[in-house]
Amino acid sequence: MTGDGTRCVHAGGSGDEPGEPTVAPPVLATQFHLGGADFYGRATNPTWSALESAIGELDGGHCVLYASGMAAISSLLRTVLDAGDTVVLPADGYYLTRAYVRDHLRDLVVREVSTSAEWTAELVAGARLVLLESPSNPGLDVCDIAEIARLAHAAGALVAVDNTTATPLGQRPLELGADIVVASDTKALSGHSDVVLGHLTAADPDLAARLRTERTASGAVPGPFEVWLAHRGMGTLDLRLARQADNAAALYQALRGHPRIRGLRWPGAAADPAHPIAKQQMRRFGGVVTFELESAEAADAFIAKARLVAAATSFGGLHSTADRRAQWGDPVPDGLVRFSCGCEDAADLVADVLAALR
Ligand SMILES: *Cc1c(COP(=O)(O)O)cnc(C)c1O
């Protein structure tokens, strides 16, 4: 197999006939002359197919794109769960997943489990679907995906992993035994803060076909231009993740032991409690770092003072951003900051952060 950089550049590549563009342009068509592979833009699209083949290659399964990460998650829940089923959700994961189930899928039995819990057969007993998020957002805890998949499969459950923070280069959940990868490609995969997009990748082609059928019927489809932008962004995923992880390592080093910082987390650091499992199952660690300041006011003031860091509620982009998560209702301390290292120079970023803390 070729390396990550080569795969990112070439995955889902276009044709190589003389006179064809070397990079396929977006196909924005609603309708197609009947008789070929494509016929109507809610069902199929060649620009989707190119990115689905690219992400499917990186994830190691069959990829289905959606209009957003939440469209992907909700489509998965609607497709594999029936009324009365039990679903295990991460208590400390992306908050809207829990809110969506609570407010819109009221006939499910929900069991919330922390990512860092002591996972036992009892926690997954009777479940139809176990959704994990590792590393979790925003706490950056990790769980042993292979071990939980073994427990869940023994209980007859499907296992899905929200892989948004890790990206397909950072972690391959299907190789660890999961059935489905869930991701918001709005974050690092697209990487330029100009696209909202999501995907599911299933190990089983029949499950992927069911998901496609549900997507066509529910209409949770992405716009071809967004998909094309994401494919364009994915070409540099390897480069961006490498720089972001270098910046995260430098920031972690600079903040470790800083008198104002508590609860500093980055799974790539040898001293982090998540590191032993992260090292075993992740291929690289990404650029998201979490820490706490004294209060909500202190965290807001820090973010406002940093010149290179925008206050914004997304992560994984080219530009460094920071988000005080409690303002969105995450069950975390008021002063907790999720810091997404961008692709600036490490020396500039660290100097800016230390100055803002002074
Ligand atoms: C952002 C995010 C989502 C939701 O994705 P959207 O593209 O915003 O719909 C789901 N899970 C995680 C872990 C996320 O960070």
The ligand as a Tripos MOL2 file, in Angstrom:
@<TRIPOS>MOLECULE
LIG
   15    15     1     0     0
SMALL
NO_CHARGES

@<TRIPOS>ATOM
      1 C1        -18.9610   18.4550   14.3000 C.3       1 LIG1
      2 C2        -19.1900   17.0680   14.7780 C.ar      1 LIG1
      3 C3        -20.3270   16.3590   14.4060 C.ar      1 LIG1
      4 C4        -21.4440   16.9830   13.5770 C.3       1 LIG1
      5 O1        -21.0060   17.2920   12.2970 O.3       1 LIG1
      6 P1        -21.6820   18.4500   11.3830 P.3       1 LIG1
      7 O2        -20.9010   18.3340   10.1130 O.co2     1 LIG1
      8 O3        -21.4700   19.7330   12.1160 O.co2     1 LIG1
      9 O4        -23.1060   18.1020   11.2440 O.co2     1 LIG1
     10 C5        -20.4500   15.0470   14.8490 C.ar      1 LIG1
     11 N1        -19.5130   14.4670   15.6160 N.ar      1 LIG1
     12 C6        -18.4080   15.1210   16.0040 C.ar      1 LIG1
     13 C7        -17.4040   14.4330   16.8530 C.3       1 LIG1
     14 C8        -18.2120   16.4400   15.5960 C.ar      1 LIG1
     15 O5        -17.1310   17.0940   16.0000 O.3       1 LIG1
@<TRIPOS>BOND
     1     1     2 1
     2     2     3 ar
     3     2    14 ar
     4     3     4 1
     5     3    10 ar
     6     4     5 1
     7     5     6 1
     8     6     7 2
     9     6     8 1
    10     6     9 1
    11    10    11 ar
    12    11    12 ar
    13    12    13 1
    14    12    14 ar
    15    14    15 1
@<TRIPOS>SUBSTRUCTURE
     1 LIG1         1 GROUP 0 **** ****
